[in-house]
Amino acid sequence: MSENPLKVVPVAMASDSVPLDCRNCGAYKLCMTLWLKNGDVSLFERVVKKKRIFKRGEMLYRMGQPMEYLYVIRGGSVKTCISTDDGQVRVIGFHVAGELLGLNAIESREYNCNACATAITSVCEVSIGRFEELVRNDSAIQNEVFKIMSAEIRHGHDLLLFGKYNAEERLAAFLLSLSRQFAKCHCSATEFSLSMSRSDIGNYLGLAEETVCRIFARFQDEALISSECRHIKLNNLERLRQIASKANVTA
């Protein structure tokens, strides 16, 4: 009797044969749902069209560009920006390994922001057509996508709230957000390098670059953090949480 090509692969077998960087990816559960449902490793090759490397400053996609792919960040980091009517550029997000980019373009079929690598960044390009076909036909995949989209919506709500709070509260919340992002991809939650400039951080938080530098210096003087160029160590998470809790945000 011939072997059923669609049989379910045992979880242990599947996870053992997945590369480590994939297991540390935020989209891992989504990919494993595809794999375990079909038992066919070639499915990845049909959905994930190719893996690409972007240099620092290189664009993954531009605002208004027709949508072809979703992007899963495997390593490195990306900032997303929009251009306002008066010609200003507004940073709307920083994204690290394991995050999925482009979901907010599905409805319009156009990317609604620019996505730029802030370090050497590797991504998986996921065919949007094939992805949508799988989502329509599988409730388990739909559930994983809903979780990812829910996190994006919450992040957007939190960004809107930043304008109500002072500079210390915003920066503390931002550092804790990065801490959680790195922890999710199994990196250190207390020691990491910032791929974004102080200017970009200020743009994102709605603060002047000079204010960001001043608050960083104050946090360092109070031993809340240690900072050398872009390398940051969070020395007192509890105190940072107390400061950020005033802002009542999770972003």
C-alpha positions as CSV (number, residue, x, y, z in Angstrom):
1,M,0.0,0.0,0.0
2,S,1.4,3.4,-0.9
3,E,2.0,5.9,1.8
4,N,-0.6,8.7,2.2
5,P,1.3,11.9,1.1
6,L,-1.1,14.0,3.3
7,K,-0.6,12.2,6.5
8,V,0.1,14.3,9.6
9,V,3.7,14.6,10.6
10,P,4.3,13.9,14.4
11,V,5.0,17.2,16.2
12,A,8.4,16.0,17.5
13,M,9.6,15.0,14.0
14,A,8.4,18.3,12.5
15,S,9.8,20.6,15.1
16,D,13.2,18.7,15.2
17,S,13.7,19.2,11.4
18,V,12.8,23.0,11.5
19,P,15.8,25.4,11.5
20,L,16.5,27.0,14.8
21,D,15.9,30.5,13.5
22,C,12.4,29.4,12.3
23,R,11.6,28.0,15.8
24,N,12.4,31.4,17.2
25,C,10.2,33.2,14.7
26,G,7.0,34.9,15.7
27,A,5.2,33.2,12.8
28,Y,6.5,29.8,13.7
29,K,3.1,28.6,15.0
30,L,1.5,29.7,11.7
31,C,4.1,27.9,9.6
32,M,3.9,24.7,11.8
33,T,0.1,24.8,11.4
34,L,0.6,24.6,7.6
35,W,3.2,21.9,7.9
36,L,1.4,19.7,10.4
37,K,-1.9,19.9,8.6
38,N,-0.4,18.8,5.3
39,G,2.6,16.7,6.2
40,D,4.4,18.2,3.2
41,V,7.6,20.1,3.6
42,S,7.3,21.3,0.0
43,L,4.4,23.5,1.1
44,F,6.9,26.0,2.5
45,E,8.4,26.3,-1.0
46,R,5.0,27.0,-2.5
47,V,4.0,29.6,0.2
48,V,7.3,31.1,1.0
49,K,8.5,32.2,-2.4
50,K,12.0,33.1,-1.5
51,K,14.3,34.3,1.3
52,R,15.9,37.7,0.8
53,I,18.6,39.8,2.5
54,F,18.2,43.6,2.7
55,K,21.0,46.0,3.5
56,R,20.6,48.7,6.0
57,G,18.6,51.5,4.4
58,E,17.2,49.3,1.7
59,M,13.4,49.3,1.2
60,L,11.3,46.1,1.5
61,Y,8.4,47.9,0.0
62,R,7.1,51.4,-0.5
63,M,3.8,53.2,0.3
64,G,1.4,52.8,-2.7
65,Q,3.2,49.8,-4.2
66,P,1.0,47.0,-5.3
67,M,1.0,44.2,-2.7
68,E,2.6,40.9,-3.7
69,Y,4.0,39.5,-0.5
70,L,3.8,39.4,3.3
71,Y,7.3,39.6,4.9
72,V,8.4,37.5,7.9
73,I,11.5,39.0,9.5
74,R,14.0,36.2,10.2
75,G,16.8,38.4,11.4
76,G,17.7,42.1,11.7
77,S,15.1,44.9,12.0
78,V,12.8,47.1,10.0
79,K,11.2,50.5,10.6
80,T,7.8,51.4,9.0
81,C,7.0,55.0,8.1
82,I,4.4,57.1,6.4
83,S,4.6,60.4,4.5
84,T,2.2,63.1,5.8
85,D,0.3,65.6,3.6
86,D,2.8,68.3,4.5
87,G,5.8,66.2,3.4
88,Q,6.9,65.1,6.8
89,V,8.0,61.5,7.5
90,R,6.4,59.8,10.5
91,V,7.9,56.6,12.0
92,I,5.0,54.3,13.0
93,G,6.8,51.1,14.0
94,F,10.0,49.2,14.7
95,H,10.0,45.5,13.9
96,V,12.4,42.7,14.9
97,A,12.9,39.0,14.1
98,G,9.7,37.0,14.1
99,E,7.3,39.8,13.1
100,L,5.0,39.6,10.1
101,L,4.8,42.7,7.9
102,G,2.2,43.7,5.4
103,L,-1.1,42.4,6.9
104,N,-2.6,45.9,6.9
105,A,-2.3,46.1,3.1
106,I,-4.5,43.1,2.4
107,E,-7.8,45.1,2.0
108,S,-6.5,47.8,-0.3
109,R,-3.9,45.6,-2.1
110,E,-1.4,48.4,-1.7
111,Y,1.2,48.8,1.0
112,N,0.1,51.8,3.1
113,C,3.6,52.6,4.5
114,N,7.3,52.3,3.7
115,A,9.3,49.5,5.2
116,C,13.0,50.1,5.5
117,A,15.7,47.8,6.9
118,T,17.5,49.5,9.8
119,A,20.2,46.8,9.8
120,I,21.2,43.8,7.6
121,T,17.9,42.0,7.6
122,S,16.8,38.6,6.3
123,V,13.1,37.9,5.5
124,C,10.8,35.3,4.1
125,E,8.6,36.6,1.3
126,V,5.2,34.9,1.6
127,S,3.0,34.9,-1.5
128,I,-0.2,36.8,-0.6
129,G,-2.3,34.9,-3.1
130,R,-1.3,31.5,-1.7
131,F,-1.5,32.7,1.8
132,E,-5.1,33.9,1.4
133,E,-6.1,30.6,-0.2
134,L,-4.8,28.7,2.8
135,V,-6.4,31.1,5.3
136,R,-9.8,30.8,3.7
137,N,-9.7,27.0,3.9
138,D,-8.3,26.4,7.3
139,S,-9.7,27.6,10.7
140,A,-6.5,26.8,12.6
141,I,-4.5,29.1,10.3
142,Q,-7.3,31.8,10.6
143,N,-6.9,31.6,14.4
144,E,-3.1,32.2,14.2
145,V,-3.6,35.2,11.8
146,F,-6.3,36.7,14.1
147,K,-3.8,36.6,17.0
148,I,-1.2,38.4,14.9
149,M,-3.6,41.0,13.7
150,S,-5.0,41.5,17.3
151,A,-1.5,42.3,18.5
152,E,-1.1,44.8,15.6
153,I,-4.4,46.6,16.5
154,R,-3.4,46.8,20.2
155,H,0.0,48.2,19.2
156,G,-1.8,50.9,17.0
157,H,-4.1,51.9,19.9
158,D,-1.1,52.2,22.2
159,L,0.7,54.5,19.8
160,L,-2.3,56.8,19.7
161,L,-2.1,57.1,23.5
162,F,1.6,58.2,23.6
163,G,0.7,61.8,23.0
164,K,-1.0,62.0,26.4
165,Y,2.1,61.2,28.5
166,N,5.4,62.8,29.3
167,A,8.8,62.0,27.8
168,E,10.0,59.7,30.6
169,E,6.8,57.7,30.5
170,R,7.0,57.3,26.7
171,L,10.6,56.3,26.6
172,A,10.3,53.8,29.5
173,A,7.3,52.2,27.7
174,F,9.3,52.1,24.5
175,L,12.2,50.3,26.1
176,L,10.0,47.8,27.8
177,S,8.2,47.2,24.5
178,L,11.6,46.4,22.9
179,S,12.4,44.1,25.8
180,R,9.3,42.1,25.2
181,Q,9.9,41.9,21.5
182,F,13.4,40.5,22.0
183,A,12.2,38.1,24.6
184,K,9.6,36.7,22.2
185,C,12.4,35.7,19.8
186,H,14.4,34.2,22.6
187,C,17.0,36.9,22.8
188,S,18.0,38.8,25.9
189,A,15.2,40.9,27.4
190,T,17.6,43.2,29.3
191,E,20.5,43.7,27.0
192,F,20.3,44.5,23.3
193,S,21.4,46.9,20.5
194,L,19.1,49.6,19.2
195,S,19.0,49.4,15.4
196,M,17.2,52.8,15.3
197,S,18.7,56.3,15.8
198,R,17.7,58.6,18.6
199,S,16.1,60.8,15.9
200,D,13.9,57.9,14.8
201,I,12.9,57.1,18.4
202,G,11.9,60.7,18.9
203,N,10.0,60.7,15.7
204,Y,8.1,57.5,16.7
205,L,7.4,58.8,20.2
206,G,6.6,62.4,19.2
207,L,9.6,63.8,21.0
208,A,12.5,66.0,19.9
209,E,15.8,64.1,19.4
210,E,17.4,66.3,22.1
211,T,14.6,65.3,24.6
212,V,15.2,61.6,23.8
213,C,19.0,62.0,24.4
214,R,18.3,63.9,27.7
215,I,16.0,61.2,29.0
216,F,18.4,58.5,28.1
217,A,21.1,60.3,30.0
218,R,18.8,60.7,33.0
219,F,17.9,57.0,33.0
220,Q,21.6,56.2,32.9
221,D,22.4,58.7,35.8
222,E,19.7,57.0,37.8
223,A,21.2,53.5,37.0
224,L,18.0,52.4,35.3
225,I,19.9,51.6,32.2
226,S,23.5,51.4,30.9
227,S,24.0,52.8,27.5
228,E,27.0,52.8,25.2
229,C,26.3,54.1,21.7
230,R,23.3,52.0,20.6
231,H,23.9,49.1,23.0
232,I,21.4,49.2,25.9
233,K,21.3,47.3,29.2
234,L,18.1,47.5,31.3
235,N,19.3,47.5,34.9
236,N,16.1,48.1,36.7
237,L,13.0,46.7,35.0
238,E,10.8,47.2,38.0
239,R,11.5,50.9,38.1
240,L,11.0,51.3,34.3
241,R,7.6,49.5,34.7
242,Q,6.6,51.9,37.4
243,I,7.4,54.8,35.2
244,A,5.7,53.3,32.1
245,S,2.6,52.2,34.1
246,K,1.6,55.8,34.4
247,A,1.2,55.8,30.6
248,N,-1.0,52.7,30.8
249,V,0.3,51.3,27.5
250,T,1.8,48.0,26.3
251,A,3.5,49.2,23.1
